[in-house]
Amino acid sequence: MTTTPQHIFEIELPRHFSQKNSLTEEIGEVFQFVILGSEGGDWVIDFTKEPPHIYQGKAPQPVCTITMEDKDFVALIQGNLNAQLAFFTGKLKINGDFGLALRLGQILVS
């Protein structure tokens, strides 16, 4: 079975977040993900709620918007794509609070 962004947002990330404590305190913001491609879509991770709330759609005022192609997002989450390399090669676009995006990246792939 091929992993999709939808599978990551609906299954893998909730499971991953359930194993981490205090993400609301550590992050405490709302992130918008714009995933491009045939397996893409818009997802929100809301770290103002405990546990973090993940849903498909658009956030009214995200602190940060992260845009990637579907295959690159899957590769990043699976540890097959380095976030810094993805950013510098244009595969990862960040609009908003760059520092929080870096902290989020450490949480997503750890």
Jmol script that loads the backbone (N, CA, C; Angstrom):
load data "model"
ATOM      1  N   MET A   1       0.828  -1.188   0.000  1.00  0.00           N
ATOM      2  CA  MET A   1       0.000   0.000   0.000  1.00  0.00           C
ATOM      3  C   MET A   1       0.875   1.254   0.000  1.00  0.00           C
ATOM      4  N   THR A   2       0.567   2.151  -0.873  1.00  0.00           N
ATOM      5  CA  THR A   2       1.295   3.401  -0.963  1.00  0.00           C
ATOM      6  C   THR A   2       0.744   4.387   0.062  1.00  0.00           C
ATOM      7  N   THR A   3       1.624   5.025   0.792  1.00  0.00           N
ATOM      8  CA  THR A   3       1.203   6.017   1.767  1.00  0.00           C
ATOM      9  C   THR A   3       0.818   7.299   1.042  1.00  0.00           C
ATOM     10  N   THR A   4      -0.280   7.907   1.472  1.00  0.00           N
ATOM     11  CA  THR A   4      -0.760   9.158   0.890  1.00  0.00           C
ATOM     12  C   THR A   4      -0.762  10.249   1.954  1.00  0.00           C
ATOM     13  N   PRO A   5      -0.808  11.511   1.535  1.00  0.00           N
ATOM     14  CA  PRO A   5      -0.941  12.576   2.533  1.00  0.00           C
ATOM     15  C   PRO A   5      -2.185  12.399   3.410  1.00  0.00           C
ATOM     16  N   GLN A   6      -3.283  11.968   2.825  1.00  0.00           N
ATOM     17  CA  GLN A   6      -4.505  11.761   3.604  1.00  0.00           C
ATOM     18  C   GLN A   6      -4.264  10.728   4.708  1.00  0.00           C
ATOM     19  N   HIS A   7      -3.598   9.634   4.382  1.00  0.00           N
ATOM     20  CA  HIS A   7      -3.280   8.608   5.379  1.00  0.00           C
ATOM     21  C   HIS A   7      -2.392   9.193   6.482  1.00  0.00           C
ATOM     22  N   ILE A   8      -1.435   9.996   6.095  1.00  0.00           N
ATOM     23  CA  ILE A   8      -0.538  10.614   7.080  1.00  0.00           C
ATOM     24  C   ILE A   8      -1.319  11.513   8.032  1.00  0.00           C
ATOM     25  N   PHE A   9      -2.174  12.391   7.469  1.00  0.00           N
ATOM     26  CA  PHE A   9      -2.922  13.326   8.312  1.00  0.00           C
ATOM     27  C   PHE A   9      -3.986  12.635   9.160  1.00  0.00           C
ATOM     28  N   GLU A  10      -4.632  11.610   8.612  1.00  0.00           N
ATOM     29  CA  GLU A  10      -5.750  10.995   9.327  1.00  0.00           C
ATOM     30  C   GLU A  10      -5.343   9.843  10.249  1.00  0.00           C
ATOM     31  N   ILE A  11      -4.245   9.157   9.955  1.00  0.00           N
ATOM     32  CA  ILE A  11      -3.853   7.978  10.736  1.00  0.00           C
ATOM     33  C   ILE A  11      -2.505   8.172  11.440  1.00  0.00           C
ATOM     34  N   GLU A  12      -1.473   8.449  10.658  1.00  0.00           N
ATOM     35  CA  GLU A  12      -0.117   8.469  11.218  1.00  0.00           C
ATOM     36  C   GLU A  12       0.124   9.628  12.185  1.00  0.00           C
ATOM     37  N   LEU A  13      -0.240  10.856  11.813  1.00  0.00           N
ATOM     38  CA  LEU A  13       0.036  11.992  12.694  1.00  0.00           C
ATOM     39  C   LEU A  13      -0.767  11.939  13.990  1.00  0.00           C
ATOM     40  N   PRO A  14      -2.074  11.611  13.965  1.00  0.00           N
ATOM     41  CA  PRO A  14      -2.768  11.488  15.258  1.00  0.00           C
ATOM     42  C   PRO A  14      -2.119  10.447  16.173  1.00  0.00           C
ATOM     43  N   ARG A  15      -1.688   9.330  15.605  1.00  0.00           N
ATOM     44  CA  ARG A  15      -1.010   8.296  16.399  1.00  0.00           C
ATOM     45  C   ARG A  15       0.313   8.839  16.941  1.00  0.00           C
ATOM     46  N   HIS A  16       1.058   9.522  16.098  1.00  0.00           N
ATOM     47  CA  HIS A  16       2.347  10.100  16.471  1.00  0.00           C
ATOM     48  C   HIS A  16       2.166  11.140  17.587  1.00  0.00           C
ATOM     49  N   PHE A  17       1.162  12.013  17.432  1.00  0.00           N
ATOM     50  CA  PHE A  17       0.933  13.060  18.425  1.00  0.00           C
ATOM     51  C   PHE A  17       0.456  12.492  19.751  1.00  0.00           C
ATOM     52  N   SER A  18      -0.251  11.372  19.724  1.00  0.00           N
ATOM     53  CA  SER A  18      -0.748  10.781  20.972  1.00  0.00           C
ATOM     54  C   SER A  18       0.394  10.273  21.845  1.00  0.00           C
ATOM     55  N   GLN A  19       1.566  10.071  21.259  1.00  0.00           N
ATOM     56  CA  GLN A  19       2.731   9.593  22.002  1.00  0.00           C
ATOM     57  C   GLN A  19       3.593  10.735  22.533  1.00  0.00           C
ATOM     58  N   LYS A  20       3.194  11.966  22.221  1.00  0.00           N
ATOM     59  CA  LYS A  20       3.967  13.128  22.665  1.00  0.00           C
ATOM     60  C   LYS A  20       3.116  13.961  23.611  1.00  0.00           C
ATOM     61  N   ASN A  21       3.722  14.425  24.677  1.00  0.00           N
ATOM     62  CA  ASN A  21       3.024  15.260  25.641  1.00  0.00           C
ATOM     63  C   ASN A  21       3.336  16.725  25.388  1.00  0.00           C
ATOM     64  N   SER A  22       2.454  17.570  25.793  1.00  0.00           N
ATOM     65  CA  SER A  22       2.624  19.026  25.830  1.00  0.00           C
ATOM     66  C   SER A  22       2.865  19.682  24.475  1.00  0.00           C
ATOM     67  N   LEU A  23       2.342  19.112  23.389  1.00  0.00           N
ATOM     68  CA  LEU A  23       2.490  19.774  22.090  1.00  0.00           C
ATOM     69  C   LEU A  23       1.726  21.090  22.064  1.00  0.00           C
ATOM     70  N   THR A  24       0.615  21.152  22.779  1.00  0.00           N
ATOM     71  CA  THR A  24      -0.148  22.389  22.841  1.00  0.00           C
ATOM     72  C   THR A  24       0.689  23.492  23.476  1.00  0.00           C
ATOM     73  N   GLU A  25       1.389  23.157  24.544  1.00  0.00           N
ATOM     74  CA  GLU A  25       2.259  24.146  25.200  1.00  0.00           C
ATOM     75  C   GLU A  25       3.469  24.471  24.337  1.00  0.00           C
ATOM     76  N   GLU A  26       4.046  23.454  23.719  1.00  0.00           N
ATOM     77  CA  GLU A  26       5.277  23.636  22.948  1.00  0.00           C
ATOM     78  C   GLU A  26       5.053  24.428  21.665  1.00  0.00           C
ATOM     79  N   ILE A  27       3.967  24.146  20.953  1.00  0.00           N
ATOM     80  CA  ILE A  27       3.708  24.788  19.666  1.00  0.00           C
ATOM     81  C   ILE A  27       2.619  25.849  19.809  1.00  0.00           C
ATOM     82  N   GLY A  28       1.428  25.441  20.220  1.00  0.00           N
ATOM     83  CA  GLY A  28       0.350  26.373  20.531  1.00  0.00           C
ATOM     84  C   GLY A  28      -0.165  27.231  19.395  1.00  0.00           C
ATOM     85  N   GLU A  29      -0.015  26.803  18.164  1.00  0.00           N
ATOM     86  CA  GLU A  29      -0.448  27.597  17.012  1.00  0.00           C
ATOM     87  C   GLU A  29      -1.157  26.710  15.997  1.00  0.00           C
ATOM     88  N   VAL A  30      -1.692  27.339  14.956  1.00  0.00           N
ATOM     89  CA  VAL A  30      -2.418  26.634  13.906  1.00  0.00           C
ATOM     90  C   VAL A  30      -1.601  26.689  12.616  1.00  0.00           C
ATOM     91  N   PHE A  31      -1.456  25.520  11.986  1.00  0.00           N
ATOM     92  CA  PHE A  31      -0.694  25.402  10.739  1.00  0.00           C
ATOM     93  C   PHE A  31      -1.601  24.946   9.609  1.00  0.00           C
ATOM     94  N   GLN A  32      -1.409  25.544   8.458  1.00  0.00           N
ATOM     95  CA  GLN A  32      -2.124  25.151   7.248  1.00  0.00           C
ATOM     96  C   GLN A  32      -1.155  24.391   6.352  1.00  0.00           C
ATOM     97  N   PHE A  33      -1.602  23.261   5.829  1.00  0.00           N
ATOM     98  CA  PHE A  33      -0.820  22.500   4.859  1.00  0.00           C
ATOM     99  C   PHE A  33      -1.556  22.512   3.534  1.00  0.00           C
ATOM    100  N   VAL A  34      -0.859  22.932   2.489  1.00  0.00           N
ATOM    101  CA  VAL A  34      -1.392  22.899   1.135  1.00  0.00           C
ATOM    102  C   VAL A  34      -0.570  21.854   0.396  1.00  0.00           C
ATOM    103  N   ILE A  35      -1.188  20.715   0.142  1.00  0.00           N
ATOM    104  CA  ILE A  35      -0.507  19.610  -0.512  1.00  0.00           C
ATOM    105  C   ILE A  35      -1.000  19.550  -1.955  1.00  0.00           C
ATOM    106  N   LEU A  36      -0.076  19.730  -2.879  1.00  0.00           N
ATOM    107  CA  LEU A  36      -0.396  19.773  -4.302  1.00  0.00           C
ATOM    108  C   LEU A  36      -0.257  18.388  -4.920  1.00  0.00           C
ATOM    109  N   GLY A  37      -0.888  18.176  -6.063  1.00  0.00           N
ATOM    110  CA  GLY A  37      -0.781  16.903  -6.760  1.00  0.00           C
ATOM    111  C   GLY A  37      -2.074  16.115  -6.667  1.00  0.00           C
ATOM    112  N   SER A  38      -2.090  14.982  -7.341  1.00  0.00           N
ATOM    113  CA  SER A  38      -3.314  14.175  -7.420  1.00  0.00           C
ATOM    114  C   SER A  38      -3.762  13.623  -6.070  1.00  0.00           C
ATOM    115  N   GLU A  39      -2.836  13.462  -5.129  1.00  0.00           N
ATOM    116  CA  GLU A  39      -3.162  12.958  -3.787  1.00  0.00           C
ATOM    117  C   GLU A  39      -3.226  14.101  -2.777  1.00  0.00           C
ATOM    118  N   GLY A  40      -3.255  15.323  -3.268  1.00  0.00           N
ATOM    119  CA  GLY A  40      -3.159  16.492  -2.405  1.00  0.00           C
ATOM    120  C   GLY A  40      -4.469  16.927  -1.792  1.00  0.00           C
ATOM    121  N   GLY A  41      -4.405  18.070  -1.156  1.00  0.00           N
ATOM    122  CA  GLY A  41      -5.552  18.671  -0.496  1.00  0.00           C
ATOM    123  C   GLY A  41      -5.068  19.664   0.546  1.00  0.00           C
ATOM    124  N   ASP A  42      -5.999  20.243   1.262  1.00  0.00           N
ATOM    125  CA  ASP A  42      -5.682  21.204   2.318  1.00  0.00           C
ATOM    126  C   ASP A  42      -5.993  20.568   3.666  1.00  0.00           C
ATOM    127  N   TRP A  43      -5.022  20.658   4.578  1.00  0.00           N
ATOM    128  CA  TRP A  43      -5.209  20.138   5.936  1.00  0.00           C
ATOM    129  C   TRP A  43      -4.740  21.162   6.946  1.00  0.00           C
ATOM    130  N   VAL A  44      -5.299  21.058   8.131  1.00  0.00           N
ATOM    131  CA  VAL A  44      -4.956  21.955   9.231  1.00  0.00           C
ATOM    132  C   VAL A  44      -4.511  21.109  10.411  1.00  0.00           C
ATOM    133  N   ILE A  45      -3.455  21.559  11.074  1.00  0.00           N
ATOM    134  CA  ILE A  45      -3.085  20.993  12.369  1.00  0.00           C
ATOM    135  C   ILE A  45      -3.191  22.127  13.378  1.00  0.00           C
ATOM    136  N   ASP A  46      -4.099  21.954  14.334  1.00  0.00           N
ATOM    137  CA  ASP A  46      -4.386  22.973  15.336  1.00  0.00           C
ATOM    138  C   ASP A  46      -3.778  22.543  16.669  1.00  0.00           C
ATOM    139  N   PHE A  47      -2.655  23.160  17.003  1.00  0.00           N
ATOM    140  CA  PHE A  47      -1.954  22.851  18.247  1.00  0.00           C
ATOM    141  C   PHE A  47      -2.457  23.692  19.420  1.00  0.00           C
ATOM    142  N   THR A  48      -3.581  24.396  19.239  1.00  0.00           N
ATOM    143  CA  THR A  48      -4.160  25.114  20.376  1.00  0.00           C
ATOM    144  C   THR A  48      -5.070  24.196  21.174  1.00  0.00           C
ATOM    145  N   LYS A  49      -5.313  23.005  20.649  1.00  0.00           N
ATOM    146  CA  LYS A  49      -6.168  22.017  21.315  1.00  0.00           C
ATOM    147  C   LYS A  49      -5.315  20.841  21.780  1.00  0.00           C
ATOM    148  N   GLU A  50      -5.759  20.176  22.827  1.00  0.00           N
ATOM    149  CA  GLU A  50      -5.050  19.005  23.353  1.00  0.00           C
ATOM    150  C   GLU A  50      -5.974  17.807  23.306  1.00  0.00           C
ATOM    151  N   PRO A  51      -5.657  16.767  22.568  1.00  0.00           N
ATOM    152  CA  PRO A  51      -4.514  16.634  21.666  1.00  0.00           C
ATOM    153  C   PRO A  51      -4.709  17.512  20.429  1.00  0.00           C
ATOM    154  N   PRO A  52      -3.649  17.740  19.667  1.00  0.00           N
ATOM    155  CA  PRO A  52      -3.774  18.569  18.467  1.00  0.00           C
ATOM    156  C   PRO A  52      -4.891  18.057  17.560  1.00  0.00           C
ATOM    157  N   HIS A  53      -5.657  18.989  17.039  1.00  0.00           N
ATOM    158  CA  HIS A  53      -6.792  18.675  16.170  1.00  0.00           C
ATOM    159  C   HIS A  53      -6.327  18.752  14.712  1.00  0.00           C
ATOM    160  N   ILE A  54      -6.557  17.688  13.960  1.00  0.00           N
ATOM    161  CA  ILE A  54      -6.164  17.630  12.552  1.00  0.00           C
ATOM    162  C   ILE A  54      -7.431  17.454  11.728  1.00  0.00           C
ATOM    163  N   TYR A  55      -7.600  18.319  10.735  1.00  0.00           N
ATOM    164  CA  TYR A  55      -8.783  18.190   9.885  1.00  0.00           C
ATOM    165  C   TYR A  55      -8.486  18.682   8.474  1.00  0.00           C
ATOM    166  N   GLN A  56      -9.276  18.187   7.541  1.00  0.00           N
ATOM    167  CA  GLN A  56      -9.126  18.610   6.157  1.00  0.00           C
ATOM    168  C   GLN A  56      -9.896  19.912   5.981  1.00  0.00           C
ATOM    169  N   GLY A  57      -9.275  20.877   5.327  1.00  0.00           N
ATOM    170  CA  GLY A  57      -9.923  22.159   5.095  1.00  0.00           C
ATOM    171  C   GLY A  57      -8.930  23.295   5.222  1.00  0.00           C
ATOM    172  N   LYS A  58      -9.474  24.486   5.432  1.00  0.00           N
ATOM    173  CA  LYS A  58      -8.644  25.686   5.527  1.00  0.00           C
ATOM    174  C   LYS A  58      -8.824  26.338   6.891  1.00  0.00           C
ATOM    175  N   ALA A  59      -7.714  26.783   7.441  1.00  0.00           N
ATOM    176  CA  ALA A  59      -7.731  27.487   8.729  1.00  0.00           C
ATOM    177  C   ALA A  59      -7.996  28.967   8.475  1.00  0.00           C
ATOM    178  N   PRO A  60      -8.788  29.617   9.344  1.00  0.00           N
ATOM    179  CA  PRO A  60      -9.068  31.044   9.152  1.00  0.00           C
ATOM    180  C   PRO A  60      -7.812  31.916   9.219  1.00  0.00           C
ATOM    181  N   GLN A  61      -6.950  31.678  10.198  1.00  0.00           N
ATOM    182  CA  GLN A  61      -5.752  32.506  10.360  1.00  0.00           C
ATOM    183  C   GLN A  61      -4.579  31.654  10.840  1.00  0.00           C
ATOM    184  N   PRO A  62      -3.999  30.842   9.951  1.00  0.00           N
ATOM    185  CA  PRO A  62      -2.863  30.028  10.380  1.00  0.00           C
ATOM    186  C   PRO A  62      -1.636  30.897  10.626  1.00  0.00           C
ATOM    187  N   VAL A  63      -0.810  30.472  11.563  1.00  0.00           N
ATOM    188  CA  VAL A  63       0.440  31.180  11.838  1.00  0.00           C
ATOM    189  C   VAL A  63       1.461  30.893  10.741  1.00  0.00           C
ATOM    190  N   CYS A  64       1.241  29.769  10.054  1.00  0.00           N
ATOM    191  CA  CYS A  64       2.201  29.331   9.039  1.00  0.00           C
ATOM    192  C   CYS A  64       1.481  28.446   8.019  1.00  0.00           C
ATOM    193  N   THR A  65       1.806  28.646   6.746  1.00  0.00           N
ATOM    194  CA  THR A  65       1.280  27.788   5.684  1.00  0.00           C
ATOM    195  C   THR A  65       2.449  27.076   5.032  1.00  0.00           C
ATOM    196  N   ILE A  66       2.326  25.767   4.930  1.00  0.00           N
ATOM    197  CA  ILE A  66       3.372  24.926   4.351  1.00  0.00           C
ATOM    198  C   ILE A  66       2.809  24.320   3.071  1.00  0.00           C
ATOM    199  N   THR A  67       3.541  24.512   1.972  1.00  0.00           N
ATOM    200  CA  THR A  67       3.089  24.033   0.671  1.00  0.00           C
ATOM    201  C   THR A  67       4.121  23.068   0.107  1.00  0.00           C
ATOM    202  N   MET A  68       3.626  21.900  -0.342  1.00  0.00           N
ATOM    203  CA  MET A  68       4.501  20.868  -0.919  1.00  0.00           C
ATOM    204  C   MET A  68       3.705  20.028  -1.911  1.00  0.00           C
ATOM    205  N   GLU A  69       4.422  19.361  -2.805  1.00  0.00           N
ATOM    206  CA  GLU A  69       3.823  18.342  -3.658  1.00  0.00           C
ATOM    207  C   GLU A  69       3.541  17.106  -2.796  1.00  0.00           C
ATOM    208  N   ASP A  70       2.523  16.347  -3.166  1.00  0.00           N
ATOM    209  CA  ASP A  70       2.130  15.180  -2.388  1.00  0.00           C
ATOM    210  C   ASP A  70       3.270  14.180  -2.184  1.00  0.00           C
ATOM    211  N   LYS A  71       3.989  13.857  -3.239  1.00  0.00           N
ATOM    212  CA  LYS A  71       5.071  12.863  -3.127  1.00  0.00           C
ATOM    213  C   LYS A  71       6.212  13.380  -2.252  1.00  0.00           C
ATOM    214  N   ASP A  72       6.484  14.681  -2.308  1.00  0.00           N
ATOM    215  CA  ASP A  72       7.542  15.255  -1.478  1.00  0.00           C
ATOM    216  C   ASP A  72       7.132  15.279  -0.004  1.00  0.00           C
ATOM    217  N   PHE A  73       5.864  15.562   0.271  1.00  0.00           N
ATOM    218  CA  PHE A  73       5.378  15.553   1.646  1.00  0.00           C
ATOM    219  C   PHE A  73       5.507  14.162   2.260  1.00  0.00           C
ATOM    220  N   VAL A  74       5.098  13.155   1.507  1.00  0.00           N
ATOM    221  CA  VAL A  74       5.205  11.769   1.991  1.00  0.00           C
ATOM    222  C   VAL A  74       6.670  11.427   2.245  1.00  0.00           C
ATOM    223  N   ALA A  75       7.544  11.785   1.323  1.00  0.00           N
ATOM    224  CA  ALA A  75       8.976  11.500   1.482  1.00  0.00           C
ATOM    225  C   ALA A  75       9.541  12.210   2.711  1.00  0.00           C
ATOM    226  N   LEU A  76       9.117  13.435   2.948  1.00  0.00           N
ATOM    227  CA  LEU A  76       9.581  14.198   4.113  1.00  0.00           C
ATOM    228  C   LEU A  76       9.147  13.513   5.410  1.00  0.00           C
ATOM    229  N   ILE A  77       7.885  13.156   5.507  1.00  0.00           N
ATOM    230  CA  ILE A  77       7.366  12.533   6.728  1.00  0.00           C
ATOM    231  C   ILE A  77       8.017  11.172   6.965  1.00  0.00           C
ATOM    232  N   GLN A  78       8.292  10.448   5.899  1.00  0.00           N
ATOM    233  CA  GLN A  78       8.902   9.124   6.032  1.00  0.00           C
ATOM    234  C   GLN A  78      10.412   9.200   6.256  1.00  0.00           C
ATOM    235  N   GLY A  79      10.968  10.392   6.244  1.00  0.00           N
ATOM    236  CA  GLY A  79      12.398  10.555   6.483  1.00  0.00           C
ATOM    237  C   GLY A  79      13.265  10.347   5.259  1.00  0.00           C
ATOM    238  N   ASN A  80      12.646  10.335   4.080  1.00  0.00           N
ATOM    239  CA  ASN A  80      13.401  10.131   2.839  1.00  0.00           C
ATOM    240  C   ASN A  80      13.744  11.432   2.126  1.00  0.00           C
ATOM    241  N   LEU A  81      13.317  12.565   2.683  1.00  0.00           N
ATOM    242  CA  LEU A  81      13.619  13.876   2.122  1.00  0.00           C
ATOM    243  C   LEU A  81      13.989  14.797   3.270  1.00  0.00           C
ATOM    244  N   ASN A  82      15.145  15.402   3.177  1.00  0.00           N
ATOM    245  CA  ASN A  82      15.633  16.334   4.183  1.00  0.00           C
ATOM    246  C   ASN A  82      14.879  17.656   4.049  1.00  0.00           C
ATOM    247  N   ALA A  83      14.348  18.174   5.156  1.00  0.00           N
ATOM    248  CA  ALA A  83      13.546  19.395   5.134  1.00  0.00           C
ATOM    249  C   ALA A  83      14.343  20.598   4.632  1.00  0.00           C
ATOM    250  N   GLN A  84      15.587  20.733   5.079  1.00  0.00           N
ATOM    251  CA  GLN A  84      16.400  21.868   4.636  1.00  0.00           C
ATOM    252  C   GLN A  84      16.667  21.796   3.138  1.00  0.00           C
ATOM    253  N   LEU A  85      16.999  20.614   2.652  1.00  0.00           N
ATOM    254  CA  LEU A  85      17.231  20.432   1.221  1.00  0.00           C
ATOM    255  C   LEU A  85      15.950  20.721   0.442  1.00  0.00           C
ATOM    256  N   ALA A  86      14.823  20.240   0.949  1.00  0.00           N
ATOM    257  CA  ALA A  86      13.541  20.488   0.290  1.00  0.00           C
ATOM    258  C   ALA A  86      13.242  21.981   0.225  1.00  0.00           C
ATOM    259  N   PHE A  87      13.524  22.697   1.302  1.00  0.00           N
ATOM    260  CA  PHE A  87      13.279  24.138   1.327  1.00  0.00           C
ATOM    261  C   PHE A  87      14.176  24.861   0.322  1.00  0.00           C
ATOM    262  N   PHE A  88      15.460  24.547   0.348  1.00  0.00           N
ATOM    263  CA  PHE A  88      16.399  25.262  -0.515  1.00  0.00           C
ATOM    264  C   PHE A  88      16.266  24.901  -1.985  1.00  0.00           C
ATOM    265  N   THR A  89      15.633  23.775  -2.285  1.00  0.00           N
ATOM    266  CA  THR A  89      15.412  23.397  -3.683  1.00  0.00           C
ATOM    267  C   THR A  89      13.998  23.742  -4.144  1.00  0.00           C
ATOM    268  N   GLY A  90      13.210  24.395  -3.279  1.00  0.00           N
ATOM    269  CA  GLY A  90      11.875  24.831  -3.650  1.00  0.00           C
ATOM    270  C   GLY A  90      10.797  23.775  -3.534  1.00  0.00           C
ATOM    271  N   LYS A  91      11.122  22.623  -2.978  1.00  0.00           N
ATOM    272  CA  LYS A  91      10.116  21.567  -2.803  1.00  0.00           C
ATOM    273  C   LYS A  91       9.245  21.804  -1.577  1.00  0.00           C
ATOM    274  N   LEU A  92       9.705  22.652  -0.689  1.00  0.00           N
ATOM    275  CA  LEU A  92       8.999  22.997   0.542  1.00  0.00           C
ATOM    276  C   LEU A  92       8.922  24.513   0.622  1.00  0.00           C
ATOM    277  N   LYS A  93       7.705  25.026   0.657  1.00  0.00           N
ATOM    278  CA  LYS A  93       7.520  26.476   0.749  1.00  0.00           C
ATOM    279  C   LYS A  93       6.856  26.795   2.081  1.00  0.00           C
ATOM    280  N   ILE A  94       7.379  27.806   2.746  1.00  0.00           N
ATOM    281  CA  ILE A  94       6.871  28.205   4.058  1.00  0.00           C
ATOM    282  C   ILE A  94       6.456  29.661   3.982  1.00  0.00           C
ATOM    283  N   ASN A  95       5.226  29.937   4.372  1.00  0.00           N
ATOM    284  CA  ASN A  95       4.729  31.299   4.416  1.00  0.00           C
ATOM    285  C   ASN A  95       4.254  31.560   5.844  1.00  0.00           C
ATOM    286  N   GLY A  96       4.930  32.454   6.536  1.00  0.00           N
ATOM    287  CA  GLY A  96       4.562  32.745   7.918  1.00  0.00           C
ATOM    288  C   GLY A  96       5.747  32.576   8.844  1.00  0.00           C
ATOM    289  N   ASP A  97       5.485  32.128  10.041  1.00  0.00           N
ATOM    290  CA  ASP A  97       6.497  32.014  11.092  1.00  0.00           C
ATOM    291  C   ASP A  97       7.470  30.873  10.799  1.00  0.00           C
ATOM    292  N   PHE A  98       8.626  31.235  10.274  1.00  0.00           N
ATOM    293  CA  PHE A  98       9.635  30.255   9.868  1.00  0.00           C
ATOM    294  C   PHE A  98      10.174  29.470  11.062  1.00  0.00           C
ATOM    295  N   GLY A  99      10.381  30.143  12.188  1.00  0.00           N
ATOM    296  CA  GLY A  99      10.900  29.477  13.384  1.00  0.00           C
ATOM    297  C   GLY A  99       9.959  28.391  13.888  1.00  0.00           C
ATOM    298  N   LEU A 100       8.658  28.674  13.895  1.00  0.00           N
ATOM    299  CA  LEU A 100       7.691  27.662  14.312  1.00  0.00           C
ATOM    300  C   LEU A 100       7.624  26.521  13.307  1.00  0.00           C
ATOM    301  N   ALA A 101       7.797  26.840  12.035  1.00  0.00           N
ATOM    302  CA  ALA A 101       7.807  25.792  11.007  1.00  0.00           C
ATOM    303  C   ALA A 101       8.972  24.833  11.244  1.00  0.00           C
ATOM    304  N   LEU A 102      10.116  25.364  11.641  1.00  0.00           N
ATOM    305  CA  LEU A 102      11.272  24.507  11.942  1.00  0.00           C
ATOM    306  C   LEU A 102      10.982  23.612  13.138  1.00  0.00           C
ATOM    307  N   ARG A 103      10.376  24.162  14.180  1.00  0.00           N
ATOM    308  CA  ARG A 103      10.028  23.350  15.354  1.00  0.00           C
ATOM    309  C   ARG A 103       9.012  22.278  14.997  1.00  0.00           C
ATOM    310  N   LEU A 104       8.034  22.658  14.170  1.00  0.00           N
ATOM    311  CA  LEU A 104       7.041  21.691  13.734  1.00  0.00           C
ATOM    312  C   LEU A 104       7.700  20.556  12.953  1.00  0.00           C
ATOM    313  N   GLY A 105       8.638  20.912  12.073  1.00  0.00           N
ATOM    314  CA  GLY A 105       9.344  19.895  11.292  1.00  0.00           C
ATOM    315  C   GLY A 105      10.043  18.877  12.165  1.00  0.00           C
ATOM    316  N   GLN A 106      10.630  19.326  13.254  1.00  0.00           N
ATOM    317  CA  GLN A 106      11.300  18.406  14.174  1.00  0.00           C
ATOM    318  C   GLN A 106      10.299  17.469  14.822  1.00  0.00           C
ATOM    319  N   ILE A 107       9.099  17.934  15.093  1.00  0.00           N
ATOM    320  CA  ILE A 107       8.069  17.103  15.705  1.00  0.00           C
ATOM    321  C   ILE A 107       7.494  16.107  14.717  1.00  0.00           C
ATOM    322  N   LEU A 108       7.262  16.551  13.478  1.00  0.00           N
ATOM    323  CA  LEU A 108       6.622  15.694  12.480  1.00  0.00           C
ATOM    324  C   LEU A 108       7.468  14.489  12.089  1.00  0.00           C
ATOM    325  N   VAL A 109       8.764  14.691  11.984  1.00  0.00           N
ATOM    326  CA  VAL A 109       9.620  13.612  11.480  1.00  0.00           C
ATOM    327  C   VAL A 109      10.391  12.883  12.575  1.00  0.00           C
ATOM    328  N   SER A 110      10.128  13.209  13.830  1.00  0.00           N
ATOM    329  CA  SER A 110      10.865  12.531  14.906  1.00  0.00           C
ATOM    330  C   SER A 110      10.112  11.330  15.413  1.00  0.00           C
TER     331      SER A 110
END
end "model"
wireframe off; spacefill off
backbone 0.3
color backbone group
